């Protein structure tokens, strides 16, 4: 039996940050229709979700915020617990959330299948990343295979930033004509606006813009 799919549509995992917004700009060039989903999993601030809402409203795109409180029930880390200091750590950054991307992609796939959408776009990257194992290309390939087997649906997970440095990510956004969108994004782990400029996420973002040779569009303290 033929599977009815909307091949020119995509679901974008949109946190409201720099990377996922760059992926959104990429998807808008590639697909006729895009739908945004964000996740509220008890993170230490809602600044990124608020940014995602603003961007979706500006672009007049469908946007769903899905609640995943189970993540906070299962794990302790600096992205969820404000009492845990944001730091690199000996083996893994304190900001690593066990299983987060696996859960996100599973939920995104379930959501996408109901809409007959096979394309899922996520901003994970193994070049300039924080040591998160669930940002690696091998993991994404494995998840794609698993989701296809689990739901008998031809999912394709797109990772436009997988092998790009942060400077190359800024360059891609410039090429896509979407730099202006970045002023609405939020990256700071601390949830501050202006951004703290000191957390690992801020430092990586600042480094990318500096190496590309242009000024960031957000403000720092």
HELIX and SHEET records of a PDB file:
HELIX    1   1 UNK A   18  UNK A   30  1                                  13    
HELIX    2   2 UNK A   47  UNK A   59  1                                  13    
HELIX    3   3 UNK A   70  UNK A   74  1                                   5    
HELIX    4   4 UNK A  100  UNK A  114  1                                  15    
HELIX    5   5 UNK A  133  UNK A  135  5                                   3    
HELIX    6   6 UNK A  137  UNK A  151  1                                  15    
HELIX    7   7 UNK A  166  UNK A  176  1                                  11    
HELIX    8   8 UNK A  179  UNK A  184  5                                   6    
HELIX    9   9 UNK A  200  UNK A  212  1                                  13    
SHEET    1   A 5 UNK A  62  UNK A  67  0                                        
SHEET    2   A 5 UNK A  33  UNK A  40  1                                        
SHEET    3   A 5 UNK A   9  UNK A  13  1                                        
SHEET    4   A 5 UNK A 119  UNK A 121  1                                        
SHEET    5   A 5 UNK A 156  UNK A 158  1                                        
END                                                                             
